[in-house]
Structure formats: C-alpha cells, structure tokens
Amino acid sequence: MFAERQLRAALTGLALGGLTLTTLQGTAAATEAATTKVPATATRSLTATSSPVATASPVATIEDSTARALARSLADPTWRKQVAKAALADQDVDLLALTAHSGAKPAKDLRTALAKAETDIARAKGLGKDTPSLLRISLAGQSVSGSTLAKATPLVASAPADDDAEVIVAYDSAGNAHRLDAAKAPDRPVYIVGIDGQKALAAGLEVIDKELAAKGLGTAASATASRTASTTAATSGFWTTRINSISAGDVEEPWFKGSAEIFTLVTGFGTDGKVRVDTVTMPYLDDENHTYYPNQILVNWSNYKYNLADVVLMEDDGDTNYSSLAKALAAVLLTVTDQGAYIPLVNALIDAMPTSWWTDDPDYVDSFYTLARETTGSRIGASGNVRITVDRYYVSEL
C-alpha cells in the first residue's frame, strides 16, 4: 500500500488548500481549531482498542493506534524535526528504523511499542516471524522545508480500510482527534501511517507458494527468479505467454493511500494432473488507465498438462491474511479433479475468498479465461477492467 515507488505519484498534485509556507508557520493553531474535534482517549499502547475509528480489522486497529502514538510523540521538538527531515528525504519512511536511529526519548519510548505492533501486524496478515518491518509513514501534501514542517506539527492519520470512507480520523500532538474530509486533500500537512505493501505482498505470496506446494498445488517460488519460471521446465527450454502491455481501470487510490498492490494467480492442471496455482506480482501496475509495457512472463506452459490456463488479478489494500487465503485456496482446489479435459478454475478461486478476509475493497480486479499457449494479441478481462496484450515467448536453455 505504501511502496516507495508509489507514494509521490499518488500524492503529487494534491494542493494543501492554498497553504503557503507563511501560513504553515503562523496558522497551525487556527487550522487545528477549524477542524472538527472528537473526544480522544489518552492511550500509550499501540495495541489499545480505544479509538474514535470504528475498525474491525486488526491491521487497521494497529495502524490507527500507531498514528495516535506517533502524533503524541511529536510534541517533542527534537524528535519532530527528525521525523520531518526523514519524511522530506524519503517517500516512504520505515518507522521502526527511524526510531532506532534517534536518540530522542519519545523515539525510544515509541520503538518499544512499535516492535510489538510489527509482530501483531505480521500475525494478523498471516506472515512469518522473519517478516521485515512493515509500518511506514509518508507525508501527504506538497513539499515544504524541514524547518517549516517541524513548526507546523502535522496531524497523523492512518488510511481507513474502506476506500469510500467519508471521514479520516487524524491526531494532533495533544492527543485530540480531528475528522478530515476523505474526498479532498487536507489544508495542513498530515503524516499517513500505513504498511509497505510491496514487502507485505512479497512475504504473503511466499506464504501462499509454500502452503500450496505443501498440498501439491504448486511450486514454491525462488527468491531470485521469476515466480512463474518453474525449476521443472524441460532442459531444452519452454514456451511461455508474455505480457507485452497491460492497463487497468479502477486501481487509483484516494489521497490518503498509495496505489493498490496487484498480484495474479495463474491456474490450470499441472503435469501430475493436480490443480496448480502460480503467483505473479505486478509491482509496476500503479495508475489506472495507464498502459505499462513490462514484457513479463505470465504463464510457463511447461508447468501445465493442458494447453489452457486461467488468470485472476487481485489486489491487497492492507488487510489480507495470506495464511488463511492459502489454506482456503488449497481446501477448495483439492476438491477439483482432472476429468481428462480443461476445467475453468476462476470461479473456484474467487469462491475460496470469503469477504471477511478482505475488509478493504475492491479485492477482485479482473480475470481471464482460457488463455492458451497460442494466444496472442489483445485481450480484455471478463470484468472489462483490465486489457492485456500478450505474445508467445520461448525461453531457451543457456
């Protein structure tokens, strides 16, 4: 959700309501008074459940609590300047690492709670214990100088799970909560707390690969090779379907979020006659109605028994539990048997994903049925949301 390459693009062009450097310095208090305040509970623990934000998702609850704790810590001028400097230097700041490199007391106090929050997030998303730190902060709004940003004492918010939310709750350094309009950029700087979507997605797809491989439904991906390039490919080489270009609609996120993290499930029957699922990441797919030219391998046909495969594009906006997703996929797909002919598997994949696992929407992006090795040219997805151009590509042995 907050991958480094995405945030500036997602926030570029969002005016701060005519805000200037002078007004940033002199009218922070007036702006604060102009926002609508709601009662706030003085909370020091990042895992506390008391919040004016109604969040059923464990991940959203942790993000909101982190935002509240970070906002309180910004009352310290030294720490506030350090956060401002980091936010201006990087599009996506690792919050745990930032506290580790600061000698300010608020940073040290925050770090202890952040360590537990990171563990809780990894557990909520069904990730392993070796998952890297995921909590990030970014600055929403136009660029300002570090000194000006430090004097302004920005609000801190977490992106709500619902893209259609009308209100975003942000916190100030006194612990007060403010309701911001989700439809337009705020009239003062705001730090957004979120998760590094690319790292979470990479770790999550590893979980899916391993779970499906353990059930005989796929091959665990190599950390250095294409996720669809199987080690069982014929020694003389293999045929693939390659994406020359791709564009998607309805993937643009609102101002308080980065772009959605897109991943693809490629399904068919493996050479052993069992259902097979291969995962493919698409980290470049940021903006809606923009055409990308990745030349990315989508299907490795040496993995499949039949000359047909299905493709489902999904997005993770933050709350996906990958362990639960992998177990559900395995439970459903293990019931599908080879009948001696190709069977569409898109519906089986979608049916395996209860909406209770995806509190942020939309989760389903599009799907392509009956993709064959001979398929070339332009194809439009079943939902009309994604257009791809593909060709046949032979990967030869070195």
C-alpha positions as CSV (number, residue, x, y, z in Angstrom):
1,M,0.0,0.0,0.0
2,F,2.9,2.3,0.7
3,A,5.6,1.1,-1.6
4,E,8.4,3.6,-2.2
5,R,7.9,4.0,-5.9
6,Q,4.2,4.8,-5.5
7,L,3.7,7.5,-2.8
8,R,4.9,10.6,-4.6
9,A,2.9,9.7,-7.6
10,A,-0.2,9.1,-5.5
11,L,0.2,12.4,-3.7
12,T,1.6,14.6,-6.4
13,G,-0.7,17.4,-7.3
14,L,-2.7,17.3,-4.1
15,A,-2.8,21.0,-3.1
16,L,-2.8,21.9,0.5
17,G,-5.9,24.1,0.0
18,G,-3.8,27.2,-0.9
19,L,-1.5,26.7,2.1
20,T,1.8,28.7,1.9
21,L,5.0,28.4,3.9
22,T,3.9,31.5,5.9
23,T,0.6,30.2,6.8
24,L,2.2,26.9,7.8
25,Q,4.3,28.7,10.3
26,G,1.7,31.0,11.6
27,T,-1.7,29.5,11.4
28,A,-1.3,25.9,12.6
29,A,-3.3,26.6,15.7
30,A,-6.1,28.3,13.8
31,T,-6.3,25.4,11.3
32,E,-6.4,23.0,14.2
33,A,-9.3,24.8,15.7
34,A,-11.2,24.8,12.4
35,T,-11.2,21.1,12.2
36,T,-13.9,19.1,14.0
37,K,-12.6,17.5,17.2
38,V,-13.9,14.4,18.7
39,P,-13.1,13.0,22.2
40,A,-9.8,11.2,22.4
41,T,-8.6,8.7,24.9
42,A,-5.0,9.2,26.3
43,T,-3.5,6.0,25.1
44,R,0.1,4.9,25.2
45,S,-0.1,1.4,24.0
46,L,-0.2,0.7,20.2
47,T,-2.4,-2.3,20.7
48,A,-5.1,-0.4,22.7
49,T,-8.5,-0.8,21.3
50,S,-10.0,2.5,22.4
51,S,-10.3,4.7,19.3
52,P,-12.8,7.0,17.6
53,V,-12.2,5.0,14.5
54,A,-14.5,2.0,14.1
55,T,-12.1,-0.6,12.8
56,A,-13.0,-4.3,12.7
57,S,-9.7,-5.2,11.1
58,P,-6.7,-6.0,13.4
59,V,-4.3,-4.3,10.9
60,A,-6.4,-1.1,10.7
61,T,-6.6,-1.0,14.5
62,I,-2.8,-1.3,14.9
63,E,-2.3,1.4,12.2
64,D,-4.7,3.8,14.0
65,S,-3.1,3.2,17.3
66,T,0.3,3.8,15.8
67,A,-0.8,7.0,14.3
68,R,-2.2,8.2,17.7
69,A,1.1,7.3,19.5
70,L,3.3,8.9,16.8
71,A,1.2,12.1,17.0
72,R,1.7,12.3,20.7
73,S,5.4,11.8,20.4
74,L,5.7,14.8,18.0
75,A,5.2,17.1,21.0
76,D,9.0,16.8,21.4
77,P,10.7,19.4,19.1
78,T,13.8,17.4,18.6
79,W,12.0,14.3,17.6
80,R,9.5,16.3,15.5
81,K,12.4,17.8,13.4
82,Q,13.9,14.3,12.9
83,V,10.6,12.9,11.6
84,A,10.2,15.9,9.3
85,K,13.7,15.5,7.9
86,A,13.1,11.8,7.2
87,A,9.7,12.4,5.6
88,L,11.0,15.0,3.3
89,A,14.0,12.9,2.3
90,D,12.2,9.7,1.6
91,Q,8.8,9.0,0.1
92,D,8.2,6.1,2.5
93,V,9.9,6.1,5.9
94,D,10.5,2.9,7.9
95,L,9.1,4.0,11.3
96,L,10.9,1.3,13.3
97,A,14.2,2.1,11.7
98,L,13.7,5.8,12.2
99,T,13.2,5.4,16.0
100,A,16.3,3.1,16.1
101,H,18.5,5.9,14.8
102,S,17.1,8.6,17.0
103,G,18.4,9.5,20.5
104,A,15.3,11.4,21.4
105,K,13.4,9.9,24.4
106,P,10.0,9.9,22.6
107,A,11.6,7.8,19.8
108,K,12.9,5.3,22.3
109,D,9.5,5.0,24.0
110,L,7.8,4.6,20.7
111,R,10.2,2.0,19.5
112,T,9.3,-0.5,22.2
113,A,5.6,-0.3,21.3
114,L,6.4,-0.4,17.5
115,A,8.3,-3.7,17.9
116,K,5.2,-5.3,19.3
117,A,3.0,-3.7,16.7
118,E,5.1,-5.1,13.9
119,T,4.7,-8.6,15.4
120,D,1.0,-8.1,15.7
121,I,0.7,-7.0,12.1
122,A,2.7,-10.0,10.8
123,R,0.4,-12.2,12.8
124,A,-2.7,-10.5,11.5
125,K,-1.6,-10.9,7.9
126,G,-0.6,-14.5,8.4
127,L,3.1,-13.8,7.7
128,G,6.2,-15.5,9.1
129,K,8.3,-14.4,12.1
130,D,11.1,-13.3,9.8
131,T,8.9,-10.7,8.1
132,P,10.7,-7.4,7.8
133,S,9.3,-4.3,9.4
134,L,6.2,-3.1,7.6
135,L,5.0,0.1,9.3
136,R,5.7,3.2,7.2
137,I,4.8,6.9,7.3
138,S,4.5,9.3,4.4
139,L,3.8,13.0,4.0
140,A,0.5,13.9,2.3
141,G,0.7,17.2,0.6
142,Q,3.1,19.5,-1.3
143,S,6.8,19.7,-0.4
144,V,7.8,22.1,2.3
145,S,11.1,22.8,4.1
146,G,12.1,20.7,7.1
147,S,12.0,23.7,9.5
148,T,8.6,24.7,8.3
149,L,7.2,21.2,8.6
150,A,8.6,20.9,12.1
151,K,7.0,24.1,13.2
152,A,3.7,23.1,11.7
153,T,3.4,19.9,13.8
154,P,1.4,17.9,11.3
155,L,-1.5,15.7,12.2
156,V,-1.0,11.9,12.0
157,A,-3.6,9.6,10.5
158,S,-3.9,6.1,9.2
159,A,-5.7,5.3,6.0
160,P,-9.2,3.8,6.7
161,A,-9.9,0.3,5.3
162,D,-12.8,1.5,3.3
163,D,-11.8,3.4,0.1
164,D,-15.3,5.0,0.2
165,A,-14.9,6.4,3.7
166,E,-16.2,9.9,4.1
167,V,-14.1,10.8,7.1
168,I,-10.5,10.1,8.2
169,V,-9.5,10.5,11.8
170,A,-6.2,12.2,12.4
171,Y,-4.5,13.0,15.7
172,D,-2.5,16.0,17.0
173,S,0.3,16.1,19.5
174,A,-2.1,16.8,22.3
175,G,-4.0,13.6,21.7
176,N,-7.0,15.3,20.1
177,A,-8.7,13.6,17.2
178,H,-9.7,15.5,14.1
179,R,-12.1,14.4,11.4
180,L,-10.7,15.1,7.9
181,D,-12.7,15.1,4.7
182,A,-11.6,11.9,2.8
183,A,-12.7,13.4,-0.5
184,K,-10.1,16.1,-0.7
185,A,-6.6,16.7,0.5
186,P,-6.3,18.3,3.9
187,D,-5.4,22.0,4.4
188,R,-2.5,21.2,6.6
189,P,0.4,18.6,6.4
190,V,-0.6,15.1,7.5
191,Y,1.6,12.1,8.1
192,I,-0.1,8.9,6.9
193,V,0.7,5.7,8.7
194,G,0.5,2.5,6.6
195,I,2.1,-0.7,5.6
196,D,4.9,-1.2,3.0
197,G,2.6,-3.0,0.5
198,Q,5.3,-4.4,-1.7
199,K,7.2,-6.1,1.2
200,A,3.9,-7.4,2.7
201,L,2.8,-8.7,-0.7
202,A,6.2,-10.4,-1.4
203,A,6.1,-12.1,2.1
204,G,2.5,-13.0,1.6
205,L,3.0,-14.7,-1.8
206,E,5.8,-16.7,-0.3
207,V,3.3,-18.0,2.3
208,I,0.8,-18.9,-0.4
209,D,3.5,-20.6,-2.5
210,K,4.7,-22.7,0.4
211,E,1.2,-23.7,1.5
212,L,0.1,-24.7,-2.0
213,A,3.4,-26.5,-2.6
214,A,2.9,-28.5,0.6
215,K,-0.5,-29.6,-0.7
216,G,0.9,-30.5,-4.1
217,L,-0.8,-27.5,-5.8
218,G,2.3,-25.5,-6.9
219,T,6.0,-25.0,-6.7
220,A,7.5,-22.7,-4.1
221,A,8.9,-19.6,-5.8
222,S,12.6,-18.9,-6.0
223,A,13.7,-15.7,-4.3
224,T,15.8,-14.7,-7.3
225,A,13.9,-16.0,-10.3
226,S,10.5,-15.2,-11.9
227,R,7.7,-16.6,-9.8
228,T,6.4,-18.5,-12.8
229,A,9.7,-19.9,-14.0
230,S,9.5,-23.5,-12.7
231,T,12.6,-25.5,-12.0
232,T,10.9,-28.5,-13.6
233,A,11.0,-26.9,-17.1
234,A,12.3,-29.0,-19.9
235,T,16.1,-28.8,-20.3
236,S,15.7,-27.7,-23.9
237,G,13.7,-24.7,-22.9
238,F,10.0,-23.9,-22.6
239,W,7.2,-21.9,-24.1
240,T,5.6,-19.0,-22.2
241,T,2.9,-16.4,-22.5
242,R,4.4,-13.0,-22.1
243,I,2.7,-9.7,-21.2
244,N,3.7,-7.0,-23.7
245,S,1.4,-4.4,-22.3
246,I,-1.3,-4.0,-19.7
247,S,-3.6,-1.4,-18.4
248,A,-6.3,-1.4,-15.7
249,G,-9.1,0.8,-14.6
250,D,-10.3,1.4,-11.1
251,V,-7.0,0.9,-9.3
252,E,-6.4,4.5,-8.4
253,E,-6.4,5.1,-4.6
254,P,-7.7,8.2,-2.8
255,W,-5.3,10.8,-1.4
256,F,-4.8,9.0,1.9
257,K,-3.5,5.8,0.3
258,G,-0.7,4.7,-2.0
259,S,-1.6,2.5,-5.0
260,A,-3.0,-0.9,-4.6
261,E,-0.7,-3.9,-4.6
262,I,-1.7,-6.1,-7.6
263,F,-0.9,-9.8,-7.8
264,T,-2.0,-12.6,-10.1
265,L,-3.0,-16.2,-9.6
266,V,-2.4,-18.4,-12.7
267,T,-4.2,-21.7,-12.5
268,G,-4.5,-24.8,-14.5
269,F,-3.8,-28.5,-14.2
270,G,-0.2,-29.4,-13.6
271,T,1.7,-32.2,-15.4
272,D,0.8,-34.5,-12.5
273,G,-2.9,-33.9,-13.1
274,K,-3.4,-31.9,-10.0
275,V,-4.7,-28.3,-9.9
276,R,-1.7,-25.9,-9.9
277,V,-1.5,-22.2,-8.9
278,D,1.4,-19.9,-9.7
279,T,1.6,-16.4,-8.2
280,V,2.9,-13.4,-10.2
281,T,3.5,-10.0,-8.8
282,M,2.9,-6.8,-10.8
283,P,4.6,-4.1,-8.8
284,Y,4.6,-1.6,-11.7
285,L,0.8,-1.5,-12.0
286,D,0.3,1.8,-10.2
287,D,-2.1,4.1,-12.1
288,E,-5.5,3.5,-13.6
289,N,-5.9,3.9,-17.4
290,H,-2.2,4.0,-17.9
291,T,-0.5,1.4,-20.2
292,Y,2.6,-0.4,-18.9
293,Y,5.0,-2.4,-21.0
294,P,6.6,-5.0,-18.7
295,N,7.5,-7.8,-21.1
296,Q,6.7,-10.0,-18.1
297,I,6.3,-13.8,-18.3
298,L,2.8,-14.7,-17.1
299,V,2.5,-18.4,-17.9
300,N,5.2,-21.1,-18.1
301,W,3.5,-23.7,-20.2
302,S,5.9,-26.5,-19.2
303,N,4.1,-26.5,-15.8
304,Y,0.7,-27.4,-17.3
305,K,-0.8,-30.6,-18.7
306,Y,-3.4,-28.9,-20.9
307,N,-3.0,-26.0,-23.3
308,L,-5.3,-23.7,-21.3
309,A,-5.0,-21.7,-18.1
310,D,-7.0,-19.2,-16.2
311,V,-5.7,-15.9,-14.7
312,V,-7.2,-13.9,-11.8
313,L,-5.9,-10.5,-10.8
314,M,-6.3,-9.5,-7.2
315,E,-5.2,-6.6,-5.0
316,D,-4.1,-6.3,-1.4
317,D,-5.0,-3.0,0.1
318,G,-3.7,-3.9,3.5
319,D,-5.8,-6.4,5.4
320,T,-5.2,-9.7,3.5
321,N,-4.4,-12.6,5.8
322,Y,-2.2,-14.7,3.4
323,S,-2.1,-17.8,5.6
324,S,-5.8,-18.0,5.7
325,L,-6.1,-17.3,2.0
326,A,-3.6,-20.0,1.1
327,K,-5.4,-22.6,3.3
328,A,-8.7,-21.7,1.8
329,L,-7.4,-21.9,-1.8
330,A,-5.9,-25.3,-1.0
331,A,-9.1,-26.6,0.6
332,V,-11.2,-25.7,-2.4
333,L,-8.8,-26.6,-5.2
334,L,-8.0,-30.0,-3.7
335,T,-11.6,-30.9,-4.4
336,V,-11.2,-30.3,-8.2
337,T,-10.0,-33.4,-10.0
338,D,-8.7,-33.9,-13.5
339,Q,-11.5,-35.1,-15.8
340,G,-9.3,-35.6,-18.8
341,A,-10.0,-32.1,-20.1
342,Y,-9.6,-28.5,-19.2
343,I,-11.9,-27.2,-16.5
344,P,-12.2,-23.4,-15.8
345,L,-10.9,-22.6,-12.3
346,V,-11.6,-18.9,-12.0
347,N,-14.8,-19.4,-10.1
348,A,-13.2,-21.9,-7.7
349,L,-10.5,-19.3,-6.8
350,I,-13.0,-16.5,-6.2
351,D,-15.3,-18.7,-4.2
352,A,-12.4,-19.6,-1.9
353,M,-12.1,-16.0,-0.8
354,P,-14.7,-15.0,1.8
355,T,-15.2,-11.3,2.1
356,S,-14.4,-11.4,5.8
357,W,-10.8,-11.8,4.9
358,W,-10.8,-8.6,2.7
359,T,-12.1,-5.7,4.8
360,D,-10.6,-3.3,2.2
361,D,-12.1,-3.3,-1.3
362,P,-12.1,-3.8,-4.2
363,D,-10.2,-7.1,-3.9
364,Y,-11.1,-8.7,-7.2
365,V,-9.6,-6.8,-10.2
366,D,-10.4,-9.0,-13.2
367,S,-9.9,-12.4,-14.7
368,F,-9.0,-14.1,-18.0
369,Y,-10.4,-17.4,-19.0
370,T,-9.0,-20.0,-21.5
371,L,-5.6,-18.4,-22.1
372,A,-3.8,-20.8,-24.5
373,R,-0.2,-21.1,-25.5
374,E,-1.1,-19.9,-28.9
375,T,-2.9,-16.8,-27.6
376,T,-1.5,-13.6,-28.9
377,G,-2.7,-10.0,-29.3
378,S,-5.1,-8.0,-27.2
379,R,-7.4,-9.5,-24.6
380,I,-10.0,-7.8,-22.3
381,G,-10.7,-9.3,-18.9
382,A,-14.1,-10.8,-18.1
383,S,-15.0,-7.8,-16.0
384,G,-13.8,-5.3,-18.6
385,N,-11.4,-3.7,-16.1
386,V,-8.0,-5.0,-17.5
387,R,-6.7,-5.1,-21.0
388,I,-3.6,-7.0,-21.8
389,T,-1.5,-7.7,-25.0
390,V,0.4,-11.0,-25.0
391,D,2.6,-13.0,-27.3
392,R,4.3,-16.4,-27.3
393,Y,7.8,-16.3,-26.0
394,Y,10.3,-19.3,-26.0
395,V,12.8,-19.4,-23.1
396,S,15.7,-21.4,-24.4
397,E,18.3,-23.2,-22.3
398,L,21.7,-21.4,-21.8
